Amino acid sequence: MNKSFAALAINFVGFQLLWFVAVYGGAKGWGWAAWLVLAAMQLGVWSLNRAWRQDLTLLAAGAVACVVFEPIWMVPGLIEYADWPRQWVAPGWIWALWLGFAVSFNYCLAWLRSKLLLAALFGAVGGGFAVTVGINFGAASTPQGWWLLAISYAAVWSMVVPALAYLARRLDQERGGYA
């Protein structure tokens, strides 16, 4: 197995594990474990792939997205995270998800870099699906009702996913690696 495929596989498996640990852990009070999974995923990828600077940019983009978009749902009470009293900043496990998702555009989600319309559709559908599963796990609730949250998630994620895909493509072009 070559190193780039191994890095992609580590990111793919790592992000699936990250999502489960973050959401289930968020529901059960041990969402902090998501940071351990994110760290293990990145250390595994970086041990094979030396493009850590490009990853850091996407990790930072994930953090900025978390700061910008989570309040859209939290402040008006569209979503309330389990055991989290704050309405303007997301719990740590949500931060870990944003960072892990963003960096995946260098690996298992790289196929979306040149398919921005598909990325928008993926974001609209996938965002709504992911939050619905998280709610069913008990990680969050929807005080204003599921439909309003689902519509706002679809709208936001239909912009976030292509934006992250585009950013990853631009970073790769600057590095000279995008065809």
MITOR-239683 format. One record per residue: residue number from 1; residue in one letter; chain; x negated, y negated, z of N, C-alpha, C, CB in turn. Coordinates in Angstrom, 2 decimals, m for minus. Glycine has a CB too. Layout:
<sites>
SITE_nr_rest_kette_npx_npy_npz_capx_capy_capz_cpx_cpy_cpz_cbpx_cbpy_cbpz
SITE_NUM_A_A_X_Y_Z_X_Y_Z_X_Y_Z_X_Y_Z
...
</sites>
This chain:
<sites>
SITE_nr_rest_kette_npx_npy_npz_capx_capy_capz_cpx_cpy_cpz_cbpx_cbpy_cbpz
SITE_1_M_A_m0.85_1.17_0.00_0.00_0.00_0.00_m0.90_m1.24_0.00_0.97_0.00_1.23
SITE_2_N_A_m0.61_m2.17_m0.94_m1.45_m3.36_m0.97_m1.04_m4.34_0.13_m1.36_m4.04_m2.34
SITE_3_K_A_m1.92_m5.29_0.42_m1.71_m6.19_1.55_m0.50_m7.10_1.36_m2.95_m7.04_1.76
SITE_4_S_A_m0.24_m7.56_0.12_0.90_m8.47_m0.06_2.22_m7.72_0.13_0.85_m9.12_m1.46
SITE_5_F_A_2.29_m6.45_m0.32_3.51_m5.68_m0.07_3.67_m5.39_1.41_3.50_m4.36_m0.88
SITE_6_A_A_2.58_m5.10_2.07_2.64_m4.83_3.51_3.11_m6.07_4.26_1.26_m4.36_4.04
SITE_7_A_A_2.62_m7.25_3.87_3.05_m8.50_4.51_4.54_m8.73_4.27_2.23_m9.71_3.98
SITE_8_L_A_4.99_m8.48_3.05_6.41_m8.61_2.74_7.24_m7.65_3.58_6.66_m8.37_1.24
SITE_9_A_A_6.79_m6.42_3.70_7.51_m5.41_4.48_7.55_m5.78_5.96_6.86_m4.03_4.31
SITE_10_I_A_6.45_m6.28_6.48_6.42_m6.71_7.88_7.41_m7.85_8.10_4.99_m7.14_8.30
SITE_11_N_A_7.44_m8.80_7.17_8.37_m9.91_7.29_9.81_m9.43_7.19_8.09_m10.97_6.22
SITE_12_F_A_10.10_m8.55_6.24_11.47_m8.05_6.08_11.95_m7.32_7.33_11.55_m7.12_4.86
SITE_13_V_A_11.18_m6.35_7.77_11.56_m5.58_8.96_11.55_m6.49_10.20_10.59_m4.38_9.17
SITE_14_G_A_10.54_m7.34_10.27_10.43_m8.26_11.41_11.61_m9.20_11.51_9.16_m9.05_11.31
SITE_15_F_A_12.07_m9.73_10.37_13.20_m10.65_10.45_14.49_m9.93_10.82_13.37_m11.39_9.11
SITE_16_Q_A_14.67_m8.71_10.33_15.87_m7.95_10.73_15.85_m7.72_12.24_15.94_m6.59_9.97
SITE_17_L_A_14.70_m7.34_12.75_14.56_m7.12_14.19_14.73_m8.44_14.96_13.19_m6.50_14.51
SITE_18_L_A_14.15_m9.51_14.44_14.28_m10.82_15.06_15.75_m11.21_15.16_13.51_m11.88_14.26
SITE_19_W_A_16.50_m11.05_14.09_17.91_m11.43_14.11_18.66_m10.63_15.19_18.56_m11.20_12.72
SITE_20_F_A_18.45_m9.34_15.21_19.15_m8.51_16.20_18.75_m8.87_17.62_18.87_m7.04_15.94
SITE_21_V_A_17.46_m8.98_17.88_16.99_m9.30_19.24_17.47_m10.69_19.66_15.45_m9.22_19.31
SITE_22_A_A_17.42_m11.65_18.75_17.86_m13.00_19.08_19.35_m13.03_19.40_17.55_m13.96_17.93
SITE_23_V_A_20.16_m12.47_18.53_21.61_m12.56_18.70_22.10_m11.67_19.85_22.32_m12.18_17.40
SITE_24_Y_A_21.68_m10.44_19.85_22.10_m9.54_20.93_21.50_m10.01_22.26_21.67_m8.08_20.62
SITE_25_G_A_20.24_m10.42_22.21_19.60_m10.95_23.41_20.26_m12.23_23.89_18.14_m11.21_23.15
SITE_26_G_A_20.68_m13.09_22.95_21.39_m14.30_23.32_22.70_m13.99_24.02_21.66_m15.14_22.08
SITE_27_A_A_23.35_m12.94_23.57_24.62_m12.52_24.19_24.41_m11.91_25.57_25.34_m11.53_23.29
SITE_28_K_A_23.27_m11.26_25.78_23.02_m10.51_27.01_22.10_m11.23_28.00_22.43_m9.18_26.68
SITE_29_G_A_21.62_m12.44_27.61_20.80_m13.20_28.54_19.30_m12.99_28.40_21.18_m12.87_29.90
SITE_30_W_A_18.87_m12.31_27.35_17.42_m12.15_27.13_17.02_m12.59_25.72_17.01_m10.68_27.37
SITE_31_G_A_17.61_m13.69_25.29_17.28_m14.25_23.98_15.83_m14.68_23.85_18.16_m15.42_23.71
SITE_32_W_A_15.15_m14.92_25.00_13.73_m15.29_24.97_12.89_m14.25_24.24_13.20_m15.46_26.41
SITE_33_A_A_13.36_m12.99_24.21_12.60_m11.93_23.54_12.47_m12.18_22.04_13.26_m10.57_23.78
SITE_34_A_A_13.32_m13.02_21.49_13.23_m13.36_20.06_11.88_m14.00_19.74_14.37_m14.31_19.66
SITE_35_W_A_11.35_m14.78_20.68_10.04_m15.42_20.46_8.93_m14.38_20.38_9.74_m16.43_21.58
SITE_36_L_A_9.05_m13.31_21.14_8.05_m12.23_21.07_8.09_m11.55_19.71_8.28_m11.20_22.19
SITE_37_V_A_9.30_m11.32_19.20_9.45_m10.69_17.88_8.91_m11.61_16.79_10.93_m10.33_17.60
SITE_38_L_A_9.26_m12.90_16.87_8.75_m13.86_15.88_7.23_m13.90_15.91_9.32_m15.26_16.15
SITE_39_A_A_6.64_m13.94_17.09_5.17_m13.97_17.20_4.56_m12.69_16.63_4.75_m14.15_18.68
SITE_40_A_A_5.13_m11.54_16.96_4.60_m10.27_16.43_4.72_m10.23_14.91_5.34_m9.07_17.04
SITE_41_M_A_5.87_m10.70_14.39_6.06_m10.72_12.94_5.01_m11.58_12.26_7.46_m11.23_12.59
SITE_42_Q_A_4.78_m12.79_12.79_3.82_m13.68_12.16_2.39_m13.19_12.33_3.95_m15.06_12.74
SITE_43_L_A_2.06_m12.65_13.48_0.70_m12.12_13.65_0.46_m10.95_12.70_0.49_m11.67_15.11
SITE_44_G_A_1.46_m10.09_12.52_1.34_m8.98_11.58_1.14_m9.46_10.16_2.56_m8.10_11.65
SITE_45_V_A_1.92_m10.45_9.75_1.80_m11.00_8.40_0.45_m11.69_8.23_2.95_m11.99_8.10
SITE_46_W_A_0.07_m12.49_9.20_m1.18_m13.25_9.09_m2.41_m12.35_9.16_m1.26_m14.28_10.19
SITE_47_S_A_m2.29_m11.18_9.75_m3.44_m10.27_9.75_m3.70_m9.72_8.34_m3.20_m9.11_10.73
SITE_48_L_A_m2.69_m9.76_7.48_m2.82_m9.26_6.11_m2.91_m10.36_5.08_m1.65_m8.38_5.78
SITE_49_N_A_m2.31_m11.50_5.38_m2.18_m12.58_4.42_m2.71_m13.84_5.07_m0.69_m12.75_3.96
SITE_50_R_A_m3.68_m14.44_4.47_m4.34_m15.59_5.09_m3.66_m16.93_4.76_m5.79_m15.64_4.64
SITE_51_A_A_m2.44_m16.93_4.27_m1.75_m18.16_3.88_m1.00_m18.77_5.06_m0.78_m17.89_2.72
SITE_52_W_A_m1.65_m18.83_6.19_m0.96_m19.31_7.39_m0.61_m20.79_7.32_m1.82_m19.05_8.60
SITE_53_R_A_m1.37_m21.58_6.60_m1.05_m23.01_6.50_0.29_m23.21_5.80_m2.16_m23.77_5.73
SITE_54_Q_A_0.51_m22.46_4.74_1.78_m22.53_4.03_2.93_m22.05_4.93_1.73_m21.70_2.73
SITE_55_D_A_2.67_m21.02_5.70_3.68_m20.54_6.65_3.98_m21.59_7.71_3.21_m19.24_7.32
SITE_56_L_A_2.95_m22.28_8.19_3.17_m23.30_9.22_4.10_m24.41_8.71_1.83_m23.91_9.67
SITE_57_T_A_3.97_m24.77_7.44_4.84_m25.79_6.87_6.29_m25.32_6.88_4.41_m26.14_5.44
SITE_58_L_A_6.51_m24.06_6.52_7.88_m23.55_6.53_8.39_m23.36_7.96_7.95_m22.22_5.78
SITE_59_L_A_7.54_m22.96_8.86_7.95_m22.88_10.27_8.38_m24.25_10.78_6.79_m22.31_11.15
SITE_60_A_A_7.61_m25.28_10.42_7.96_m26.65_10.81_9.28_m27.07_10.16_6.84_m27.63_10.41
SITE_61_A_A_9.49_m26.69_8.90_10.75_m27.01_8.22_11.93_m26.34_8.93_10.70_m26.57_6.74
SITE_62_G_A_11.72_m25.12_9.41_12.76_m24.43_10.17_13.08_m25.17_11.46_12.34_m23.01_10.49
SITE_63_A_A_12.06_m25.69_12.12_12.27_m26.46_13.36_13.04_m27.75_13.07_10.93_m26.78_14.03
SITE_64_V_A_12.66_m28.44_12.01_13.36_m29.68_11.65_14.82_m29.37_11.31_12.66_m30.37_10.44
SITE_65_A_A_15.05_m28.29_10.56_16.42_m27.91_10.21_17.24_m27.61_11.46_16.42_m26.70_9.28
SITE_66_C_A_16.64_m26.97_12.43_17.34_m26.67_13.68_17.73_m27.96_14.39_16.46_m25.79_14.60
SITE_67_V_A_16.82_m28.90_14.45_17.09_m30.19_15.10_18.19_m30.95_14.37_15.80_m31.04_15.16
SITE_68_V_A_18.18_m30.89_13.05_19.14_m31.66_12.26_20.52_m31.00_12.22_18.62_m31.84_10.83
SITE_69_F_A_20.56_m29.69_12.00_21.84_m29.05_11.70_22.58_m28.44_12.88_21.61_m27.99_10.70
SITE_70_E_A_21.89_m27.94_13.88_22.62_m27.35_15.02_23.57_m28.34_15.69_21.63_m26.83_16.04
SITE_71_P_A_23.17_m29.61_15.88_24.12_m30.56_16.49_25.41_m30.75_15.68_23.45_m31.89_16.67
SITE_72_I_A_25.35_m30.51_14.37_26.56_m30.63_13.55_27.64_m29.68_14.06_26.24_m30.32_12.07
SITE_73_W_A_27.22_m28.52_14.53_28.18_m27.53_15.04_28.37_m27.65_16.55_27.72_m26.12_14.70
SITE_74_M_A_27.33_m28.03_17.26_27.38_m28.02_18.72_28.09_m29.24_19.31_25.99_m27.94_19.28
SITE_75_V_A_27.77_m30.43_18.84_28.31_m31.66_19.44_29.84_m31.71_19.36_27.72_m32.88_18.75
SITE_76_P_A_30.46_m31.43_18.20_31.93_m31.46_18.17_32.58_m30.20_18.76_32.40_m31.64_16.75
SITE_77_G_A_31.78_m29.27_19.24_32.32_m28.06_19.85_32.80_m27.02_18.86_33.45_m28.43_20.74
SITE_78_L_A_32.23_m27.02_17.65_32.57_m25.97_16.69_32.00_m24.62_17.12_32.05_m26.33_15.29
SITE_79_I_A_30.85_m24.68_17.81_30.24_m23.46_18.34_29.70_m23.75_19.73_29.10_m22.95_17.39
SITE_80_E_A_29.84_m22.77_20.60_29.24_m22.83_21.93_28.46_m21.55_22.13_30.32_m23.03_23.06
SITE_81_Y_A_27.18_m21.69_22.43_26.33_m20.53_22.64_26.51_m20.00_24.06_24.86_m20.87_22.37
SITE_82_A_A_26.45_m18.70_24.19_26.64_m18.05_25.49_25.60_m18.55_26.49_26.55_m16.52_25.34
SITE_83_D_A_26.06_m18.86_27.68_25.18_m19.30_28.77_24.28_m20.45_28.38_24.33_m18.14_29.25
SITE_84_W_A_24.80_m21.38_27.59_24.01_m22.53_27.17_24.86_m23.78_27.33_23.51_m22.36_25.70
SITE_85_P_A_24.58_m24.60_28.34_25.44_m25.75_28.63_25.21_m26.98_27.74_25.25_m26.14_30.04
SITE_86_R_A_24.10_m27.04_27.06_23.78_m28.23_26.28_24.57_m28.27_24.97_22.27_m28.29_25.98
SITE_87_Q_A_24.95_m29.48_24.57_25.72_m29.63_23.33_24.91_m30.27_22.21_26.95_m30.45_23.59
SITE_88_W_A_23.70_m30.65_22.45_22.93_m31.37_21.44_21.64_m30.66_21.04_22.59_m32.74_21.94
SITE_89_V_A_21.26_m29.62_21.76_20.06_m28.87_21.39_20.37_m27.38_21.53_18.84_m29.27_22.29
SITE_90_A_A_19.93_m26.62_20.57_20.22_m25.18_20.52_19.35_m24.40_21.51_20.02_m24.65_19.10
SITE_91_P_A_19.83_m23.22_21.91_19.00_m22.37_22.78_17.77_m21.86_22.02_19.82_m21.18_23.31
SITE_92_G_A_16.78_m21.42_22.78_15.51_m20.98_22.20_15.64_m19.88_21.16_14.61_m20.52_23.27
SITE_93_W_A_16.56_m18.95_21.38_16.69_m17.85_20.42_17.20_m18.33_19.07_17.62_m16.78_20.97
SITE_94_I_A_17.97_m19.41_19.05_18.42_m20.00_17.78_17.23_m20.64_17.08_19.55_m21.05_18.01
SITE_95_W_A_16.36_m21.31_17.85_15.14_m21.88_17.26_14.31_m20.79_16.61_14.31_m22.62_18.35
SITE_96_A_A_14.14_m19.68_17.30_13.35_m18.57_16.75_13.96_m18.07_15.44_13.25_m17.42_17.77
SITE_97_L_A_15.28_m18.02_15.38_15.95_m17.60_14.13_15.69_m18.58_13.00_17.46_m17.46_14.36
SITE_98_W_A_15.82_m19.86_13.27_15.56_m20.86_12.23_14.13_m20.75_11.70_15.80_m22.28_12.78
SITE_99_L_A_13.16_m20.62_12.61_11.77_m20.53_12.19_11.51_m19.25_11.40_10.84_m20.59_13.39
SITE_100_G_A_12.03_m18.13_11.90_11.84_m16.85_11.21_12.50_m16.83_9.85_12.39_m15.74_12.04
SITE_101_F_A_13.69_m17.43_9.75_14.37_m17.48_8.46_13.59_m18.34_7.47_15.81_m18.03_8.63
SITE_102_A_A_13.16_m19.51_7.91_12.45_m20.43_7.02_11.17_m19.80_6.48_12.12_m21.73_7.75
SITE_103_V_A_10.38_m19.17_7.33_9.11_m18.60_6.88_9.33_m17.40_5.96_8.26_m18.18_8.09
SITE_104_S_A_10.48_m16.79_6.01_10.77_m15.64_5.15_10.82_m16.01_3.67_12.08_m15.00_5.55
SITE_105_F_A_10.91_m17.30_3.37_10.89_m17.72_1.96_9.50_m17.58_1.34_11.37_m19.16_1.83
SITE_106_N_A_8.50_m17.30_2.16_7.18_m16.96_1.63_7.04_m15.45_1.42_6.08_m17.45_2.57
SITE_107_Y_A_8.01_m14.69_1.86_7.89_m13.23_1.84_9.15_m12.59_1.29_7.60_m12.69_3.24
SITE_108_C_A_9.99_m12.04_2.14_11.11_m11.24_1.65_12.20_m12.07_0.96_11.72_m10.48_2.80
SITE_109_L_A_12.24_m13.36_1.16_13.21_m14.20_0.46_12.59_m15.00_m0.68_13.87_m15.15_1.44
SITE_110_A_A_11.35_m14.71_m1.01_10.67_m15.44_m2.09_11.38_m15.29_m3.43_9.23_m14.94_m2.22
SITE_111_W_A_12.11_m14.21_m3.61_12.84_m14.00_m4.87_13.88_m15.10_m5.11_13.52_m12.64_m4.86
SITE_112_L_A_14.29_m15.83_m4.08_15.28_m16.90_m4.24_14.65_m18.23_m4.67_16.03_m17.10_m2.95
SITE_113_R_A_13.34_m18.33_m4.67_12.67_m19.60_m4.97_13.07_m20.17_m6.33_11.18_m19.41_m4.94
SITE_114_S_A_13.24_m19.34_m7.31_13.57_m19.83_m8.66_15.05_m19.66_m8.98_12.74_m19.10_m9.70
SITE_115_K_A_15.84_m19.28_m8.01_17.28_m19.04_m8.22_18.07_m19.88_m7.22_17.64_m17.53_m8.06
SITE_116_L_A_18.02_m21.19_m7.40_18.58_m22.09_m6.40_20.10_m22.02_m6.31_18.17_m23.51_m6.70
SITE_117_L_A_20.78_m21.80_m7.42_22.24_m21.64_m7.34_22.61_m20.36_m6.60_22.86_m21.64_m8.76
SITE_118_L_A_21.88_m19.30_m6.88_22.10_m18.06_m6.15_21.76_m18.25_m4.67_21.27_m16.92_m6.77
SITE_119_A_A_20.72_m19.02_m4.40_20.35_m19.32_m3.01_21.49_m20.05_m2.30_19.06_m20.16_m2.96
SITE_120_A_A_22.15_m20.98_m3.00_23.28_m21.70_m2.40_24.43_m20.74_m2.09_23.77_m22.81_m3.36
SITE_121_L_A_24.72_m19.85_m3.00_25.78_m18.86_m2.77_25.40_m17.93_m1.63_26.04_m18.04_m4.05
SITE_122_F_A_24.16_m17.47_m1.64_23.63_m16.62_m0.57_23.76_m17.32_0.78_22.15_m16.25_m0.84
SITE_123_G_A_23.44_m18.60_0.83_23.54_m19.36_2.06_24.97_m19.52_2.53_22.91_m20.71_1.88
SITE_124_A_A_25.87_m19.85_1.62_27.27_m20.06_1.98_27.89_m18.78_2.54_28.07_m20.54_0.78
SITE_125_V_A_27.67_m17.68_1.86_28.27_m16.40_2.29_27.50_m15.83_3.48_28.28_m15.38_1.11
SITE_126_G_A_26.18_m15.78_3.37_25.36_m15.18_4.42_25.43_m15.92_5.73_23.94_m15.10_3.97
SITE_127_G_A_25.48_m17.25_5.69_25.57_m18.03_6.92_26.86_m17.73_7.66_25.48_m19.51_6.61
SITE_128_G_A_27.97_m17.71_6.93_29.25_m17.39_7.55_29.31_m15.98_8.11_30.36_m17.58_6.55
SITE_129_F_A_28.72_m15.06_7.36_28.70_m13.66_7.82_27.86_m13.53_9.08_28.15_m12.74_6.71
SITE_130_A_A_26.67_m14.13_9.08_25.77_m14.01_10.23_26.37_m14.60_11.49_24.44_m14.70_9.93
SITE_131_V_A_27.00_m15.78_11.38_27.58_m16.39_12.58_28.78_m15.59_13.07_27.99_m17.85_12.30
SITE_132_T_A_29.51_m15.00_12.15_30.66_m14.17_12.55_30.20_m12.94_13.32_31.47_m13.75_11.32
SITE_133_V_A_29.16_m12.29_12.86_28.62_m11.13_13.57_28.10_m11.56_14.94_27.50_m10.44_12.75
SITE_134_G_A_27.40_m12.69_14.99_26.90_m13.20_16.25_28.01_m13.48_17.25_26.09_m14.44_16.02
SITE_135_I_A_29.09_m14.03_16.78_30.25_m14.29_17.64_30.83_m12.97_18.15_31.34_m15.11_16.88
SITE_136_N_A_30.92_m12.00_17.26_31.44_m10.69_17.66_30.52_m9.99_18.65_31.65_m9.81_16.44
SITE_137_F_A_29.23_m10.26_18.60_28.29_m9.71_19.58_28.43_m10.39_20.93_26.85_m9.85_19.07
SITE_138_G_A_29.06_m11.57_20.96_29.22_m12.31_22.20_28.16_m13.38_22.42_29.20_m11.37_23.34
SITE_139_A_A_27.38_m13.69_21.38_26.31_m14.69_21.52_26.84_m16.11_21.47_25.29_m14.49_20.43
SITE_140_A_A_28.06_m16.28_20.96_28.65_m17.61_20.84_30.16_m17.49_20.77_28.10_m18.35_19.58
SITE_141_S_A_30.80_m18.63_20.89_32.25_m18.69_20.72_32.60_m19.88_19.85_32.98_m18.77_22.10
SITE_142_T_A_33.83_m19.91_19.39_34.29_m20.98_18.49_35.49_m21.69_19.10_34.65_m20.41_17.09
SITE_143_P_A_35.25_m22.67_19.96_36.35_m23.36_20.63_37.35_m24.03_19.68_35.79_m24.39_21.56
SITE_144_Q_A_36.90_m24.47_18.52_37.78_m25.15_17.56_38.38_m24.17_16.54_37.00_m26.24_16.83
SITE_145_G_A_38.06_m22.89_16.68_38.57_m21.90_15.74_37.51_m21.48_14.73_39.79_m22.43_15.02
SITE_146_W_A_37.64_m20.25_14.28_36.65_m19.67_13.38_36.63_m20.35_12.01_36.91_m18.19_13.21
SITE_147_W_A_37.79_m20.68_11.45_37.84_m21.23_10.09_37.04_m22.51_9.95_39.26_m21.47_9.68
SITE_148_L_A_37.20_m23.40_10.88_36.48_m24.68_10.81_34.97_m24.46_10.88_36.93_m25.61_11.95
SITE_149_L_A_34.55_m23.56_11.77_33.13_m23.24_11.86_32.64_m22.58_10.57_32.86_m22.32_13.06
SITE_150_A_A_33.40_m21.64_10.05_33.00_m20.92_8.83_32.86_m21.87_7.65_34.01_m19.82_8.49
SITE_151_I_A_33.79_m22.80_7.51_33.72_m23.76_6.41_32.49_m24.66_6.56_35.01_m24.62_6.35
SITE_152_S_A_32.25_m25.14_7.78_31.09_m26.01_7.98_29.78_m25.24_7.80_31.13_m26.66_9.37
SITE_153_Y_A_29.76_m23.97_8.24_28.57_m23.15_8.02_28.31_m22.95_6.53_28.72_m21.79_8.72
SITE_154_A_A_29.35_m22.64_5.80_29.20_m22.44_4.36_28.65_m23.70_3.69_30.54_m22.04_3.72
SITE_155_A_A_29.19_m24.84_4.08_28.73_m26.10_3.48_27.26_m26.37_3.80_29.59_m27.27_3.97
SITE_156_V_A_26.90_m26.25_5.06_25.52_m26.55_5.46_24.53_m25.53_4.88_25.39_m26.58_6.98
SITE_157_W_A_24.83_m24.24_5.05_23.90_m23.21_4.59_23.78_m23.16_3.08_24.31_m21.86_5.11
SITE_158_S_A_24.81_m23.63_2.35_24.71_m23.67_0.89_23.72_m24.74_0.45_26.09_m23.94_0.26
SITE_159_M_A_23.35_m25.63_1.34_22.31_m26.63_1.05_20.96_m26.23_1.65_22.73_m28.01_1.59
SITE_160_V_A_20.99_m25.66_2.85_19.75_m25.31_3.55_18.96_m24.23_2.82_20.07_m24.85_4.98
SITE_161_V_A_19.64_m23.18_2.38_18.92_m22.06_1.75_18.22_m22.50_0.46_19.90_m20.91_1.44
SITE_162_P_A_18.90_m23.19_m0.47_18.15_m23.64_m1.65_17.07_m24.67_m1.32_19.11_m24.23_m2.67
SITE_163_A_A_17.28_m25.48_m0.29_16.24_m26.44_0.09_14.99_m25.73_0.58_16.77_m27.40_1.17
SITE_164_L_A_15.17_m24.70_1.41_14.01_m23.93_1.89_13.35_m23.17_0.74_14.44_m22.96_3.00
SITE_165_A_A_14.16_m22.62_m0.16_13.61_m21.91_m1.32_12.79_m22.87_m2.19_14.75_m21.26_m2.16
SITE_166_Y_A_13.32_m24.05_m2.41_12.62_m25.05_m3.21_11.32_m25.48_m2.53_13.52_m26.26_m3.45
SITE_167_L_A_11.37_m25.72_m1.23_10.16_m26.11_m0.50_9.10_m25.02_m0.61_10.49_m26.39_0.98
SITE_168_A_A_9.49_m23.78_m0.42_8.53_m22.67_m0.52_7.93_m22.60_m1.93_9.20_m21.33_m0.17
SITE_169_R_A_8.76_m22.83_m2.94_8.26_m22.81_m4.32_7.27_m23.94_m4.54_9.41_m22.93_m5.33
SITE_170_R_A_7.59_m25.13_m4.06_6.68_m26.28_m4.22_5.35_m26.05_m3.52_7.33_m27.55_m3.68
SITE_171_L_A_5.40_m25.50_m2.32_4.18_m25.21_m1.58_3.32_m24.20_m2.34_4.50_m24.68_m0.18
SITE_172_D_A_3.97_m23.21_m2.92_3.24_m22.20_m3.69_2.66_m22.80_m4.96_4.15_m21.02_m4.02
SITE_173_Q_A_3.40_m23.69_m5.60_2.89_m24.36_m6.81_1.67_m25.21_m6.48_3.99_m25.24_m7.44
SITE_174_E_A_1.71_m25.91_m5.36_0.58_m26.74_m4.96_m0.66_m25.89_m4.69_0.93_m27.56_m3.72
SITE_175_R_A_m0.42_m24.69_m4.19_m1.51_m23.76_m3.92_m1.97_m23.06_m5.20_m1.09_m22.73_m2.88
SITE_176_G_A_m1.15_m23.16_m6.24_m1.50_m22.54_m7.52_m1.06_m21.11_m7.65_m2.96_m22.61_m7.73
SITE_177_G_A_m0.09_m20.67_m6.83_0.30_m19.28_m6.87_1.62_m18.99_m7.51_0.32_m18.77_m5.53
SITE_178_Y_A_2.38_m20.00_m7.91_3.71_m19.78_m8.47_3.64_m19.76_m9.99_4.70_m20.86_m8.00
SITE_179_A_A_4.25_m18.77_m10.58_4.22_m18.67_m12.06_5.36_m19.42_m12.67_4.27_m17.22_m12.51
</sites>
